[in-house]
Structures are given as structure tokens and as C-alpha cells.
Amino acid sequence: MQVDLMLAGPPLVSLLAGVAILAWPKLLSYIVAFYLIFFGIMGLLPLI
């Protein structure tokens, strides 16, 4: 079950972000910033 959630996570987040950007175009910069910060931290965690 854990593997299914890991495989479905990024596409689901992308879909929700796309819908939010269509509804509120000003959110684009916040969504991109959050995405970059989140995945940057997740990429660095194994190194810490």
C-alpha cells in the first residue's frame, strides 16, 4: 500500500496544482516556489 501512495503522490499533486493555477493564476509563483522548496528539502534529507 505504501508503494501505491508513493506512485500516485506526484501526479495527484501536479493535477491539483494545475487546477489551482487555472482557477487562480496568481498562485503560480507560490505553487512553483513551494514545489521547489519541498523537493529540494526532500532531496537533501538523505545527505543530512
mmJSON file of the N, C-alpha and C atoms, coordinates in Angstrom:
{"data_MODEL":{"atom_site":{
"group_PDB":["ATOM","ATOM","ATOM","ATOM","ATOM","ATOM","ATOM","ATOM","ATOM","ATOM","ATOM","ATOM","ATOM","ATOM","ATOM","ATOM","ATOM","ATOM","ATOM","ATOM","ATOM","ATOM","ATOM","ATOM","ATOM","ATOM","ATOM","ATOM","ATOM","ATOM","ATOM","ATOM","ATOM","ATOM","ATOM","ATOM","ATOM","ATOM","ATOM","ATOM","ATOM","ATOM","ATOM","ATOM","ATOM","ATOM","ATOM","ATOM","ATOM","ATOM","ATOM","ATOM","ATOM","ATOM","ATOM","ATOM","ATOM","ATOM","ATOM","ATOM","ATOM","ATOM","ATOM","ATOM","ATOM","ATOM","ATOM","ATOM","ATOM","ATOM","ATOM","ATOM","ATOM","ATOM","ATOM","ATOM","ATOM","ATOM","ATOM","ATOM","ATOM","ATOM","ATOM","ATOM","ATOM","ATOM","ATOM","ATOM","ATOM","ATOM","ATOM","ATOM","ATOM","ATOM","ATOM","ATOM","ATOM","ATOM","ATOM","ATOM","ATOM","ATOM","ATOM","ATOM","ATOM","ATOM","ATOM","ATOM","ATOM","ATOM","ATOM","ATOM","ATOM","ATOM","ATOM","ATOM","ATOM","ATOM","ATOM","ATOM","ATOM","ATOM","ATOM","ATOM","ATOM","ATOM","ATOM","ATOM","ATOM","ATOM","ATOM","ATOM","ATOM","ATOM","ATOM","ATOM","ATOM","ATOM","ATOM","ATOM","ATOM","ATOM","ATOM","ATOM"],
"id":[1,2,3,4,5,6,7,8,9,10,11,12,13,14,15,16,17,18,19,20,21,22,23,24,25,26,27,28,29,30,31,32,33,34,35,36,37,38,39,40,41,42,43,44,45,46,47,48,49,50,51,52,53,54,55,56,57,58,59,60,61,62,63,64,65,66,67,68,69,70,71,72,73,74,75,76,77,78,79,80,81,82,83,84,85,86,87,88,89,90,91,92,93,94,95,96,97,98,99,100,101,102,103,104,105,106,107,108,109,110,111,112,113,114,115,116,117,118,119,120,121,122,123,124,125,126,127,128,129,130,131,132,133,134,135,136,137,138,139,140,141,142,143,144],
"type_symbol":["N","C","C","N","C","C","N","C","C","N","C","C","N","C","C","N","C","C","N","C","C","N","C","C","N","C","C","N","C","C","N","C","C","N","C","C","N","C","C","N","C","C","N","C","C","N","C","C","N","C","C","N","C","C","N","C","C","N","C","C","N","C","C","N","C","C","N","C","C","N","C","C","N","C","C","N","C","C","N","C","C","N","C","C","N","C","C","N","C","C","N","C","C","N","C","C","N","C","C","N","C","C","N","C","C","N","C","C","N","C","C","N","C","C","N","C","C","N","C","C","N","C","C","N","C","C","N","C","C","N","C","C","N","C","C","N","C","C","N","C","C","N","C","C"],
"label_atom_id":["N","CA","C","N","CA","C","N","CA","C","N","CA","C","N","CA","C","N","CA","C","N","CA","C","N","CA","C","N","CA","C","N","CA","C","N","CA","C","N","CA","C","N","CA","C","N","CA","C","N","CA","C","N","CA","C","N","CA","C","N","CA","C","N","CA","C","N","CA","C","N","CA","C","N","CA","C","N","CA","C","N","CA","C","N","CA","C","N","CA","C","N","CA","C","N","CA","C","N","CA","C","N","CA","C","N","CA","C","N","CA","C","N","CA","C","N","CA","C","N","CA","C","N","CA","C","N","CA","C","N","CA","C","N","CA","C","N","CA","C","N","CA","C","N","CA","C","N","CA","C","N","CA","C","N","CA","C","N","CA","C","N","CA","C","N","CA","C"],
"label_alt_id":[null,null,null,null,null,null,null,null,null,null,null,null,null,null,null,null,null,null,null,null,null,null,null,null,null,null,null,null,null,null,null,null,null,null,null,null,null,null,null,null,null,null,null,null,null,null,null,null,null,null,null,null,null,null,null,null,null,null,null,null,null,null,null,null,null,null,null,null,null,null,null,null,null,null,null,null,null,null,null,null,null,null,null,null,null,null,null,null,null,null,null,null,null,null,null,null,null,null,null,null,null,null,null,null,null,null,null,null,null,null,null,null,null,null,null,null,null,null,null,null,null,null,null,null,null,null,null,null,null,null,null,null,null,null,null,null,null,null,null,null,null,null,null,null],
"label_comp_id":["MET","MET","MET","GLN","GLN","GLN","VAL","VAL","VAL","ASP","ASP","ASP","LEU","LEU","LEU","MET","MET","MET","LEU","LEU","LEU","ALA","ALA","ALA","GLY","GLY","GLY","PRO","PRO","PRO","PRO","PRO","PRO","LEU","LEU","LEU","VAL","VAL","VAL","SER","SER","SER","LEU","LEU","LEU","LEU","LEU","LEU","ALA","ALA","ALA","GLY","GLY","GLY","VAL","VAL","VAL","ALA","ALA","ALA","ILE","ILE","ILE","LEU","LEU","LEU","ALA","ALA","ALA","TRP","TRP","TRP","PRO","PRO","PRO","LYS","LYS","LYS","LEU","LEU","LEU","LEU","LEU","LEU","SER","SER","SER","TYR","TYR","TYR","ILE","ILE","ILE","VAL","VAL","VAL","ALA","ALA","ALA","PHE","PHE","PHE","TYR","TYR","TYR","LEU","LEU","LEU","ILE","ILE","ILE","PHE","PHE","PHE","PHE","PHE","PHE","GLY","GLY","GLY","ILE","ILE","ILE","MET","MET","MET","GLY","GLY","GLY","LEU","LEU","LEU","LEU","LEU","LEU","PRO","PRO","PRO","LEU","LEU","LEU","ILE","ILE","ILE"],
"label_asym_id":["A","A","A","A","A","A","A","A","A","A","A","A","A","A","A","A","A","A","A","A","A","A","A","A","A","A","A","A","A","A","A","A","A","A","A","A","A","A","A","A","A","A","A","A","A","A","A","A","A","A","A","A","A","A","A","A","A","A","A","A","A","A","A","A","A","A","A","A","A","A","A","A","A","A","A","A","A","A","A","A","A","A","A","A","A","A","A","A","A","A","A","A","A","A","A","A","A","A","A","A","A","A","A","A","A","A","A","A","A","A","A","A","A","A","A","A","A","A","A","A","A","A","A","A","A","A","A","A","A","A","A","A","A","A","A","A","A","A","A","A","A","A","A","A"],
"label_entity_id":["1","1","1","1","1","1","1","1","1","1","1","1","1","1","1","1","1","1","1","1","1","1","1","1","1","1","1","1","1","1","1","1","1","1","1","1","1","1","1","1","1","1","1","1","1","1","1","1","1","1","1","1","1","1","1","1","1","1","1","1","1","1","1","1","1","1","1","1","1","1","1","1","1","1","1","1","1","1","1","1","1","1","1","1","1","1","1","1","1","1","1","1","1","1","1","1","1","1","1","1","1","1","1","1","1","1","1","1","1","1","1","1","1","1","1","1","1","1","1","1","1","1","1","1","1","1","1","1","1","1","1","1","1","1","1","1","1","1","1","1","1","1","1","1"],
"label_seq_id":[1,1,1,2,2,2,3,3,3,4,4,4,5,5,5,6,6,6,7,7,7,8,8,8,9,9,9,10,10,10,11,11,11,12,12,12,13,13,13,14,14,14,15,15,15,16,16,16,17,17,17,18,18,18,19,19,19,20,20,20,21,21,21,22,22,22,23,23,23,24,24,24,25,25,25,26,26,26,27,27,27,28,28,28,29,29,29,30,30,30,31,31,31,32,32,32,33,33,33,34,34,34,35,35,35,36,36,36,37,37,37,38,38,38,39,39,39,40,40,40,41,41,41,42,42,42,43,43,43,44,44,44,45,45,45,46,46,46,47,47,47,48,48,48],
"pdbx_PDB_ins_code":[null,null,null,null,null,null,null,null,null,null,null,null,null,null,null,null,null,null,null,null,null,null,null,null,null,null,null,null,null,null,null,null,null,null,null,null,null,null,null,null,null,null,null,null,null,null,null,null,null,null,null,null,null,null,null,null,null,null,null,null,null,null,null,null,null,null,null,null,null,null,null,null,null,null,null,null,null,null,null,null,null,null,null,null,null,null,null,null,null,null,null,null,null,null,null,null,null,null,null,null,null,null,null,null,null,null,null,null,null,null,null,null,null,null,null,null,null,null,null,null,null,null,null,null,null,null,null,null,null,null,null,null,null,null,null,null,null,null,null,null,null,null,null,null],
"Cartn_x":[0.815,0.0,0.866,1.986,2.891,3.405,3.713,4.24,3.195,1.934,0.873,0.735,0.838,0.721,1.904,3.09,4.27,4.184,3.596,3.466,2.361,1.316,0.181,0.376,1.319,1.507,1.85,2.98,3.367,2.35,1.747,0.736,-0.485,-0.873,-2.013,-1.697,-0.499,-0.087,-0.027,0.494,0.567,-0.82,-1.74,-3.11,-3.763,-3.631,-4.213,-3.574,-2.26,-1.577,-2.041,-2.213,-2.686,-4.073,-4.96,-6.32,-6.28,-5.456,-5.351,-4.802,-3.837,-3.269,-4.31,-5.125,-6.184,-7.217,-7.528,-8.537,-7.991,-6.758,-6.14,-4.745,-4.603,-3.296,-2.201,-2.56,-1.545,-0.882,-1.512,-0.937,0.256,0.48,1.54,2.891,3.248,4.566,4.666,3.587,3.62,3.708,2.974,2.99,4.368,4.962,6.292,7.318,7.229,8.168,8.029,6.802,6.588,7.126,6.873,7.344,8.865,9.534,10.993,11.569,10.999,11.479,11.253,10.057,9.719,10.62,10.728,11.524,13.022,13.425,14.819,15.167,14.279,14.489,14.444,13.487,13.392,14.644,15.223,16.444,17.659,17.648,18.783,18.684,17.508,17.358,18.265,18.433,19.34,20.787,21.144,22.511,22.76,21.704,21.847,22.001],
"Cartn_y":[-1.19,0.0,1.265,1.207,2.352,2.691,1.685,1.909,2.581,2.157,2.766,4.25,4.619,6.018,6.821,6.233,6.931,7.135,6.203,6.329,7.296,7.397,8.259,9.679,9.893,11.201,12.317,12.233,13.34,13.664,12.664,13.037,13.727,13.301,13.916,15.356,15.598,16.961,17.822,17.267,18.019,18.383,17.447,17.702,18.8,18.725,19.746,21.11,21.128,22.391,22.985,22.142,22.632,23.236,22.586,23.118,24.434,24.497,25.728,26.873,26.589,27.629,28.124,27.223,27.647,28.515,28.169,28.923,30.257,30.246,31.449,31.6,32.29,32.401,33.025,33.872,34.49,33.471,32.313,31.285,30.589,30.794,30.071,30.244,31.457,31.681,31.001,31.004,30.349,28.831,28.29,26.837,26.383,27.108,26.748,26.878,27.946,28.129,27.01,26.66,25.576,24.261,23.992,22.759,22.682,23.754,23.75,23.608,24.303,24.209,22.816,22.276,20.962,19.874,19.815,18.747,18.992,20.228,20.498,19.967,20.192,19.676,18.151,17.574,16.122,15.506,16.186,15.696,15.792,16.782,16.964,16.109,15.651,14.909,13.687,12.879,11.742,12.165,13.379,13.855,14.364,14.706,15.284,14.204],
"Cartn_z":[0.0,0.0,0.0,0.66,0.707,-0.687,-1.472,-2.817,-3.705,-3.597,-4.398,-4.088,-2.836,-2.441,-2.979,-2.953,-3.46,-4.968,-5.686,-7.133,-7.523,-6.717,-7.035,-6.513,-5.625,-4.992,-5.956,-6.672,-7.56,-8.646,-9.323,-10.323,-9.706,-8.52,-7.851,-7.465,-6.942,-6.595,-7.844,-8.935,-10.195,-10.714,-10.624,-11.07,-10.238,-8.931,-8.057,-8.291,-8.487,-8.758,-10.083,-11.095,-12.386,-12.309,-11.577,-11.408,-10.637,-9.601,-8.812,-9.661,-10.525,-11.394,-12.39,-12.918,-13.833,-13.128,-11.887,-11.149,-10.645,-10.162,-9.603,-10.182,-11.318,-11.99,-11.126,-10.183,-9.32,-8.391,-8.224,-7.363,-7.998,-9.283,-9.982,-9.3,-8.966,-8.355,-6.993,-6.213,-4.905,-5.041,-5.998,-6.191,-6.659,-7.585,-8.077,-6.955,-6.177,-5.068,-4.045,-3.688,-2.726,-3.272,-4.543,-5.17,-5.112,-5.484,-5.496,-4.09,-3.126,-1.748,-1.196,-1.4,-0.844,-1.409,-2.733,-3.333,-3.145,-2.978,-2.635,-1.256,-0.295,1.066,1.067,0.336,0.286,-0.357,-1.314,-1.948,-1.04,-0.15,0.757,2.016,2.388,3.634,3.748,2.707,2.858,3.125,2.737,2.939,4.34,5.057,6.394,7.433],
"occupancy":[1.0,1.0,1.0,1.0,1.0,1.0,1.0,1.0,1.0,1.0,1.0,1.0,1.0,1.0,1.0,1.0,1.0,1.0,1.0,1.0,1.0,1.0,1.0,1.0,1.0,1.0,1.0,1.0,1.0,1.0,1.0,1.0,1.0,1.0,1.0,1.0,1.0,1.0,1.0,1.0,1.0,1.0,1.0,1.0,1.0,1.0,1.0,1.0,1.0,1.0,1.0,1.0,1.0,1.0,1.0,1.0,1.0,1.0,1.0,1.0,1.0,1.0,1.0,1.0,1.0,1.0,1.0,1.0,1.0,1.0,1.0,1.0,1.0,1.0,1.0,1.0,1.0,1.0,1.0,1.0,1.0,1.0,1.0,1.0,1.0,1.0,1.0,1.0,1.0,1.0,1.0,1.0,1.0,1.0,1.0,1.0,1.0,1.0,1.0,1.0,1.0,1.0,1.0,1.0,1.0,1.0,1.0,1.0,1.0,1.0,1.0,1.0,1.0,1.0,1.0,1.0,1.0,1.0,1.0,1.0,1.0,1.0,1.0,1.0,1.0,1.0,1.0,1.0,1.0,1.0,1.0,1.0,1.0,1.0,1.0,1.0,1.0,1.0,1.0,1.0,1.0,1.0,1.0,1.0],
"B_iso_or_equiv":[0.0,0.0,0.0,0.0,0.0,0.0,0.0,0.0,0.0,0.0,0.0,0.0,0.0,0.0,0.0,0.0,0.0,0.0,0.0,0.0,0.0,0.0,0.0,0.0,0.0,0.0,0.0,0.0,0.0,0.0,0.0,0.0,0.0,0.0,0.0,0.0,0.0,0.0,0.0,0.0,0.0,0.0,0.0,0.0,0.0,0.0,0.0,0.0,0.0,0.0,0.0,0.0,0.0,0.0,0.0,0.0,0.0,0.0,0.0,0.0,0.0,0.0,0.0,0.0,0.0,0.0,0.0,0.0,0.0,0.0,0.0,0.0,0.0,0.0,0.0,0.0,0.0,0.0,0.0,0.0,0.0,0.0,0.0,0.0,0.0,0.0,0.0,0.0,0.0,0.0,0.0,0.0,0.0,0.0,0.0,0.0,0.0,0.0,0.0,0.0,0.0,0.0,0.0,0.0,0.0,0.0,0.0,0.0,0.0,0.0,0.0,0.0,0.0,0.0,0.0,0.0,0.0,0.0,0.0,0.0,0.0,0.0,0.0,0.0,0.0,0.0,0.0,0.0,0.0,0.0,0.0,0.0,0.0,0.0,0.0,0.0,0.0,0.0,0.0,0.0,0.0,0.0,0.0,0.0],
"pdbx_formal_charge":[null,null,null,null,null,null,null,null,null,null,null,null,null,null,null,null,null,null,null,null,null,null,null,null,null,null,null,null,null,null,null,null,null,null,null,null,null,null,null,null,null,null,null,null,null,null,null,null,null,null,null,null,null,null,null,null,null,null,null,null,null,null,null,null,null,null,null,null,null,null,null,null,null,null,null,null,null,null,null,null,null,null,null,null,null,null,null,null,null,null,null,null,null,null,null,null,null,null,null,null,null,null,null,null,null,null,null,null,null,null,null,null,null,null,null,null,null,null,null,null,null,null,null,null,null,null,null,null,null,null,null,null,null,null,null,null,null,null,null,null,null,null,null,null],
"auth_seq_id":[1,1,1,2,2,2,3,3,3,4,4,4,5,5,5,6,6,6,7,7,7,8,8,8,9,9,9,10,10,10,11,11,11,12,12,12,13,13,13,14,14,14,15,15,15,16,16,16,17,17,17,18,18,18,19,19,19,20,20,20,21,21,21,22,22,22,23,23,23,24,24,24,25,25,25,26,26,26,27,27,27,28,28,28,29,29,29,30,30,30,31,31,31,32,32,32,33,33,33,34,34,34,35,35,35,36,36,36,37,37,37,38,38,38,39,39,39,40,40,40,41,41,41,42,42,42,43,43,43,44,44,44,45,45,45,46,46,46,47,47,47,48,48,48],
"auth_comp_id":["MET","MET","MET","GLN","GLN","GLN","VAL","VAL","VAL","ASP","ASP","ASP","LEU","LEU","LEU","MET","MET","MET","LEU","LEU","LEU","ALA","ALA","ALA","GLY","GLY","GLY","PRO","PRO","PRO","PRO","PRO","PRO","LEU","LEU","LEU","VAL","VAL","VAL","SER","SER","SER","LEU","LEU","LEU","LEU","LEU","LEU","ALA","ALA","ALA","GLY","GLY","GLY","VAL","VAL","VAL","ALA","ALA","ALA","ILE","ILE","ILE","LEU","LEU","LEU","ALA","ALA","ALA","TRP","TRP","TRP","PRO","PRO","PRO","LYS","LYS","LYS","LEU","LEU","LEU","LEU","LEU","LEU","SER","SER","SER","TYR","TYR","TYR","ILE","ILE","ILE","VAL","VAL","VAL","ALA","ALA","ALA","PHE","PHE","PHE","TYR","TYR","TYR","LEU","LEU","LEU","ILE","ILE","ILE","PHE","PHE","PHE","PHE","PHE","PHE","GLY","GLY","GLY","ILE","ILE","ILE","MET","MET","MET","GLY","GLY","GLY","LEU","LEU","LEU","LEU","LEU","LEU","PRO","PRO","PRO","LEU","LEU","LEU","ILE","ILE","ILE"],
"auth_asym_id":["A","A","A","A","A","A","A","A","A","A","A","A","A","A","A","A","A","A","A","A","A","A","A","A","A","A","A","A","A","A","A","A","A","A","A","A","A","A","A","A","A","A","A","A","A","A","A","A","A","A","A","A","A","A","A","A","A","A","A","A","A","A","A","A","A","A","A","A","A","A","A","A","A","A","A","A","A","A","A","A","A","A","A","A","A","A","A","A","A","A","A","A","A","A","A","A","A","A","A","A","A","A","A","A","A","A","A","A","A","A","A","A","A","A","A","A","A","A","A","A","A","A","A","A","A","A","A","A","A","A","A","A","A","A","A","A","A","A","A","A","A","A","A","A"],
"auth_atom_id":["N","CA","C","N","CA","C","N","CA","C","N","CA","C","N","CA","C","N","CA","C","N","CA","C","N","CA","C","N","CA","C","N","CA","C","N","CA","C","N","CA","C","N","CA","C","N","CA","C","N","CA","C","N","CA","C","N","CA","C","N","CA","C","N","CA","C","N","CA","C","N","CA","C","N","CA","C","N","CA","C","N","CA","C","N","CA","C","N","CA","C","N","CA","C","N","CA","C","N","CA","C","N","CA","C","N","CA","C","N","CA","C","N","CA","C","N","CA","C","N","CA","C","N","CA","C","N","CA","C","N","CA","C","N","CA","C","N","CA","C","N","CA","C","N","CA","C","N","CA","C","N","CA","C","N","CA","C","N","CA","C","N","CA","C","N","CA","C"],
"pdbx_PDB_model_num":[1,1,1,1,1,1,1,1,1,1,1,1,1,1,1,1,1,1,1,1,1,1,1,1,1,1,1,1,1,1,1,1,1,1,1,1,1,1,1,1,1,1,1,1,1,1,1,1,1,1,1,1,1,1,1,1,1,1,1,1,1,1,1,1,1,1,1,1,1,1,1,1,1,1,1,1,1,1,1,1,1,1,1,1,1,1,1,1,1,1,1,1,1,1,1,1,1,1,1,1,1,1,1,1,1,1,1,1,1,1,1,1,1,1,1,1,1,1,1,1,1,1,1,1,1,1,1,1,1,1,1,1,1,1,1,1,1,1,1,1,1,1,1,1]
}}}
